[in-house]
Amino acid sequence: MPADPQQLTPSERKQIEEILTRRSNEIATFSMEYQRDKGHYGSVEFALSREIQRLRRLAERVNPPETEEETDHG
């Protein structure tokens, strides 16, 4: 059974966020190199862009940035 994200420690959530962010950056680098090739396919470029966005959104959901209210009381 998958772990409940709410039961992850802050450290675990941060690690997952870093992994997702790093992976999205790796894909972004590949995507930029791919786009430089004049024979690239738009559908692949579109799929890469969607995957980058998906990973970054997931990273934010796993470890959302603290709000000003949270930082003021912490």
N, CA, C and O atoms as a GROMACS GRO file, in nm:
protein
  296
    1MET      N    1   0.085  -0.117   0.000
    1MET     CA    2   0.000   0.000   0.000
    1MET      C    3   0.090   0.124   0.000
    1MET      O    4   0.185   0.131   0.078
    2PRO      N    5   0.060   0.224  -0.086
    2PRO     CA    6   0.144   0.344  -0.092
    2PRO      C    7   0.137   0.423   0.038
    2PRO      O    8   0.036   0.422   0.109
    3ALA      N    9   0.246   0.492   0.065
    3ALA     CA   10   0.252   0.575   0.186
    3ALA      C   11   0.162   0.696   0.170
    3ALA      O   12   0.149   0.751   0.061
    4ASP      N   13   0.101   0.736   0.278
    4ASP     CA   14   0.018   0.856   0.281
    4ASP      C   15   0.111   0.976   0.283
    4ASP      O   16   0.192   0.990   0.374
    5PRO      N   17   0.101   1.066   0.181
    5PRO     CA   18   0.191   1.181   0.177
    5PRO      C   19   0.184   1.267   0.304
    5PRO      O   20   0.281   1.334   0.339
    6GLN      N   21   0.070   1.264   0.372
    6GLN     CA   22   0.056   1.342   0.493
    6GLN      C   23   0.142   1.286   0.607
    6GLN      O   24   0.172   1.357   0.703
    7GLN      N   25   0.181   1.158   0.596
    7GLN     CA   26   0.260   1.096   0.701
    7GLN      C   27   0.410   1.102   0.674
    7GLN      O   28   0.489   1.051   0.753
    8LEU      N   29   0.449   1.164   0.565
    8LEU     CA   30   0.590   1.181   0.536
    8LEU      C   31   0.647   1.290   0.626
    8LEU      O   32   0.579   1.388   0.657
    9THR      N   33   0.770   1.271   0.667
    9THR     CA   34   0.835   1.374   0.748
    9THR      C   35   0.869   1.493   0.658
    9THR      O   36   0.876   1.478   0.536
   10PRO      N   37   0.889   1.610   0.717
   10PRO     CA   38   0.930   1.726   0.635
   10PRO      C   39   1.057   1.696   0.555
   10PRO      O   40   1.071   1.742   0.441
   11SER      N   41   1.149   1.622   0.612
   11SER     CA   42   1.272   1.588   0.543
   11SER      C   43   1.245   1.499   0.422
   11SER      O   44   1.303   1.519   0.315
   12GLU      N   45   1.156   1.402   0.438
   12GLU     CA   46   1.119   1.314   0.327
   12GLU      C   47   1.049   1.392   0.216
   12GLU      O   48   1.075   1.370   0.098
   13ARG      N   49   0.961   1.482   0.255
   13ARG     CA   50   0.888   1.564   0.157
   13ARG      C   51   0.988   1.651   0.079
   13ARG      O   52   0.974   1.667  -0.042
   14LYS      N   53   1.086   1.707   0.149
   14LYS     CA   54   1.187   1.791   0.084
   14LYS      C   55   1.270   1.708  -0.013
   14LYS      O   56   1.300   1.753  -0.124
   15GLN      N   57   1.307   1.587   0.027
   15GLN     CA   58   1.386   1.499  -0.060
   15GLN      C   59   1.308   1.464  -0.187
   15GLN      O   60   1.364   1.464  -0.296
   16ILE      N   61   1.180   1.433  -0.172
   16ILE     CA   62   1.096   1.400  -0.288
   16ILE      C   63   1.085   1.520  -0.380
   16ILE      O   64   1.095   1.507  -0.502
   17GLU      N   65   1.065   1.638  -0.321
   17GLU     CA   66   1.057   1.760  -0.401
   17GLU      C   67   1.186   1.780  -0.480
   17GLU      O   68   1.182   1.812  -0.599
   18GLU      N   69   1.300   1.761  -0.415
   18GLU     CA   70   1.429   1.780  -0.482
   18GLU      C   71   1.448   1.681  -0.597
   18GLU      O   72   1.498   1.718  -0.703
   19ILE      N   73   1.407   1.556  -0.576
   19ILE     CA   74   1.418   1.455  -0.682
   19ILE      C   75   1.331   1.493  -0.801
   19ILE      O   76   1.376   1.487  -0.916
   20LEU      N   77   1.207   1.533  -0.775
   20LEU     CA   78   1.116   1.570  -0.884
   20LEU      C   79   1.166   1.694  -0.957
   20LEU      O   80   1.159   1.700  -1.080
   21THR      N   81   1.216   1.791  -0.883
   21THR     CA   82   1.268   1.914  -0.944
   21THR      C   83   1.391   1.883  -1.028
   21THR      O   84   1.405   1.932  -1.140
   22ARG      N   85   1.481   1.802  -0.974
   22ARG     CA   86   1.602   1.764  -1.048
   22ARG      C   87   1.566   1.691  -1.177
   22ARG      O   88   1.624   1.718  -1.282
   23ARG      N   89   1.471   1.600  -1.168
   23ARG     CA   90   1.430   1.524  -1.287
   23ARG      C   91   1.367   1.616  -1.391
   23ARG      O   92   1.392   1.601  -1.510
   24SER      N   93   1.285   1.711  -1.347
   24SER     CA   94   1.224   1.803  -1.443
   24SER      C   95   1.331   1.890  -1.509
   24SER      O   96   1.320   1.922  -1.628
   25ASN      N   97   1.434   1.928  -1.434
   25ASN     CA   98   1.543   2.006  -1.492
   25ASN      C   99   1.624   1.924  -1.592
   25ASN      O  100   1.668   1.976  -1.695
   26GLU      N  101   1.644   1.795  -1.563
   26GLU     CA  102   1.714   1.707  -1.658
   26GLU      C  103   1.635   1.697  -1.788
   26GLU      O  104   1.692   1.703  -1.897
   27ILE      N  105   1.504   1.682  -1.776
   27ILE     CA  106   1.420   1.673  -1.896
   27ILE      C  107   1.422   1.806  -1.971
   27ILE      O  108   1.425   1.807  -2.094
   28ALA      N  109   1.420   1.916  -1.898
   28ALA     CA  110   1.424   2.049  -1.962
   28ALA      C  111   1.553   2.066  -2.041
   28ALA      O  112   1.551   2.120  -2.152
   29THR      N  113   1.665   2.021  -1.986
   29THR     CA  114   1.793   2.030  -2.056
   29THR      C  115   1.788   1.947  -2.184
   29THR      O  116   1.828   1.993  -2.291
   30PHE      N  117   1.739   1.824  -2.172
   30PHE     CA  118   1.726   1.739  -2.290
   30PHE      C  119   1.634   1.804  -2.393
   30PHE      O  120   1.663   1.803  -2.513
   31SER      N  121   1.524   1.862  -2.346
   31SER     CA  122   1.427   1.925  -2.435
   31SER      C  123   1.490   2.040  -2.513
   31SER      O  124   1.468   2.054  -2.633
   32MET      N  125   1.569   2.122  -2.444
   32MET     CA  126   1.635   2.235  -2.512
   32MET      C  127   1.731   2.185  -2.620
   32MET      O  128   1.736   2.240  -2.730
   33GLU      N  129   1.807   2.079  -2.589
   33GLU     CA  130   1.898   2.022  -2.687
   33GLU      C  131   1.820   1.963  -2.804
   33GLU      O  132   1.858   1.977  -2.920
   34TYR      N  133   1.709   1.898  -2.772
   34TYR     CA  134   1.625   1.837  -2.876
   34TYR      C  135   1.568   1.945  -2.969
   34TYR      O  136   1.562   1.924  -3.090
   35GLN      N  137   1.527   2.058  -2.914
   35GLN     CA  138   1.468   2.166  -2.993
   35GLN      C  139   1.569   2.229  -3.089
   35GLN      O  140   1.531   2.283  -3.193
   36ARG      N  141   1.696   2.222  -3.054
   36ARG     CA  142   1.800   2.280  -3.141
   36ARG      C  143   1.815   2.202  -3.271
   36ARG      O  144   1.860   2.256  -3.372
   37ASP      N  145   1.777   2.075  -3.269
   37ASP     CA  146   1.783   1.991  -3.388
   37ASP      C  147   1.670   2.033  -3.481
   37ASP      O  148   1.553   2.029  -3.443
   38LYS      N  149   1.704   2.072  -3.600
   38LYS     CA  150   1.603   2.121  -3.696
   38LYS      C  151   1.502   2.013  -3.733
   38LYS      O  152   1.393   2.044  -3.780
   39GLY      N  153   1.536   1.885  -3.713
   39GLY     CA  154   1.446   1.777  -3.750
   39GLY      C  155   1.363   1.727  -3.633
   39GLY      O  156   1.311   1.615  -3.638
   40HIS      N  157   1.350   1.807  -3.528
   40HIS     CA  158   1.274   1.759  -3.412
   40HIS      C  159   1.124   1.756  -3.443
   40HIS      O  160   1.075   1.825  -3.532
   41TYR      N  161   1.056   1.674  -3.366
   41TYR     CA  162   0.912   1.657  -3.383
   41TYR      C  163   0.839   1.739  -3.277
   41TYR      O  164   0.870   1.730  -3.158
   42GLY      N  165   0.743   1.817  -3.319
   42GLY     CA  166   0.666   1.900  -3.226
   42GLY      C  167   0.592   1.819  -3.123
   42GLY      O  168   0.576   1.864  -3.009
   43SER      N  169   0.546   1.701  -3.160
   43SER     CA  170   0.471   1.620  -3.065
   43SER      C  171   0.560   1.572  -2.950
   43SER      O  172   0.515   1.564  -2.836
   44VAL      N  173   0.685   1.543  -2.980
   44VAL     CA  174   0.780   1.503  -2.874
   44VAL      C  175   0.812   1.623  -2.787
   44VAL      O  176   0.816   1.612  -2.664
   45GLU      N  177   0.834   1.736  -2.849
   45GLU     CA  178   0.861   1.859  -2.775
   45GLU      C  179   0.744   1.891  -2.681
   45GLU      O  180   0.765   1.928  -2.566
   46PHE      N  181   0.623   1.876  -2.730
   46PHE     CA  182   0.504   1.902  -2.649
   46PHE      C  183   0.497   1.804  -2.532
   46PHE      O  184   0.465   1.845  -2.420
   47ALA      N  185   0.525   1.676  -2.556
   47ALA     CA  186   0.522   1.575  -2.450
   47ALA      C  187   0.627   1.605  -2.343
   47ALA      O  188   0.600   1.591  -2.224
   48LEU      N  189   0.744   1.646  -2.386
   48LEU     CA  190   0.849   1.681  -2.290
   48LEU      C  191   0.807   1.801  -2.205
   48LEU      O  192   0.826   1.801  -2.083
   49SER      N  193   0.750   1.901  -2.268
   49SER     CA  194   0.705   2.020  -2.195
   49SER      C  195   0.598   1.984  -2.093
   49SER      O  196   0.599   2.034  -1.980
   50ARG      N  197   0.506   1.898  -2.132
   50ARG     CA  198   0.400   1.856  -2.038
   50ARG      C  199   0.458   1.779  -1.920
   50ARG      O  200   0.413   1.797  -1.807
   51GLU      N  201   0.556   1.693  -1.946
   51GLU     CA  202   0.617   1.616  -1.838
   51GLU      C  203   0.693   1.707  -1.742
   51GLU      O  204   0.689   1.686  -1.621
   52ILE      N  205   0.762   1.805  -1.794
   52ILE     CA  206   0.833   1.901  -1.710
   52ILE      C  207   0.733   1.972  -1.618
   52ILE      O  208   0.756   1.982  -1.498
   53GLN      N  209   0.625   2.020  -1.675
   53GLN     CA  210   0.524   2.091  -1.595
   53GLN      C  211   0.461   1.999  -1.492
   53GLN      O  212   0.437   2.040  -1.378
   54ARG      N  213   0.433   1.874  -1.530
   54ARG     CA  214   0.372   1.779  -1.438
   54ARG      C  215   0.463   1.752  -1.318
   54ARG      O  216   0.417   1.752  -1.204
   55LEU      N  217   0.591   1.730  -1.344
   55LEU     CA  218   0.685   1.703  -1.236
   55LEU      C  219   0.700   1.824  -1.143
   55LEU      O  220   0.707   1.808  -1.021
   56ARG      N  221   0.704   1.943  -1.200
   56ARG     CA  222   0.718   2.063  -1.117
   56ARG      C  223   0.594   2.088  -1.033
   56ARG      O  224   0.604   2.128  -0.917
   57ARG      N  225   0.476   2.063  -1.090
   57ARG     CA  226   0.352   2.077  -1.011
   57ARG      C  227   0.349   1.975  -0.898
   57ARG      O  228   0.311   2.006  -0.785
   58LEU      N  229   0.389   1.853  -0.929
   58LEU     CA  230   0.392   1.748  -0.828
   58LEU      C  231   0.490   1.782  -0.716
   58LEU      O  232   0.461   1.760  -0.598
   59ALA      N  233   0.605   1.836  -0.752
   59ALA     CA  234   0.704   1.877  -0.652
   59ALA      C  235   0.646   1.982  -0.558
   59ALA      O  236   0.668   1.978  -0.437
   60GLU      N  237   0.572   2.078  -0.614
   60GLU     CA  238   0.510   2.182  -0.532
   60GLU      C  239   0.401   2.125  -0.442
   60GLU      O  240   0.382   2.172  -0.329
   61ARG      N  241   0.329   2.024  -0.490
   61ARG     CA  242   0.223   1.963  -0.408
   61ARG      C  243   0.282   1.879  -0.295
   61ARG      O  244   0.227   1.877  -0.185
   62VAL      N  245   0.392   1.811  -0.322
   62VAL     CA  246   0.454   1.727  -0.220
   62VAL      C  247   0.513   1.811  -0.109
   62VAL      O  248   0.502   1.777   0.008
   63ASN      N  249   0.576   1.922  -0.147
   63ASN     CA  250   0.642   2.008  -0.049
   63ASN      C  251   0.611   2.154  -0.083
   63ASN      O  252   0.697   2.225  -0.135
   64PRO      N  253   0.488   2.198  -0.053
   64PRO     CA  254   0.450   2.335  -0.090
   64PRO      C  255   0.537   2.437  -0.017
   64PRO      O  256   0.578   2.415   0.097
   65PRO      N  257   0.564   2.549  -0.082
   65PRO     CA  258   0.640   2.654  -0.016
   65PRO      C  259   0.564   2.706   0.105
   65PRO      O  260   0.440   2.710   0.106
   66GLU      N  261   0.638   2.745   0.206
   66GLU     CA  262   0.574   2.800   0.326
   66GLU      C  263   0.510   2.934   0.293
   66GLU      O  264   0.564   3.012   0.215
   67THR      N  265   0.396   2.957   0.353
   67THR     CA  266   0.330   3.087   0.336
   67THR      C  267   0.396   3.186   0.431
   67THR      O  268   0.469   3.147   0.522
   68GLU      N  269   0.370   3.314   0.409
   68GLU     CA  270   0.425   3.416   0.498
   68GLU      C  271   0.380   3.394   0.641
   68GLU      O  272   0.455   3.417   0.735
   69GLU      N  273   0.255   3.350   0.656
   69GLU     CA  274   0.200   3.326   0.789
   69GLU      C  275   0.277   3.216   0.862
   69GLU      O  276   0.305   3.227   0.981
   70GLU      N  277   0.312   3.109   0.788
   70GLU     CA  278   0.387   2.998   0.847
   70GLU      C  279   0.527   3.040   0.885
   70GLU      O  280   0.578   2.997   0.989
   71THR      N  281   0.591   3.124   0.804
   71THR     CA  282   0.728   3.167   0.835
   71THR      C  283   0.730   3.266   0.950
   71THR      O  284   0.828   3.272   1.024
   72ASP      N  285   0.624   3.345   0.966
   72ASP     CA  286   0.617   3.442   1.075
   72ASP      C  287   0.602   3.373   1.211
   72ASP      O  288   0.649   3.424   1.312
   73HIS      N  289   0.535   3.256   1.213
   73HIS     CA  290   0.510   3.187   1.339
   73HIS      C  291   0.612   3.079   1.366
   73HIS      O  292   0.608   3.018   1.473
   74GLY      N  293   0.703   3.052   1.273
   74GLY     CA  294   0.798   2.942   1.288
   74GLY      C  295   0.925   2.984   1.339
   74GLY      O  296   1.015   2.901   1.356
   0.00000   0.00000   0.00000
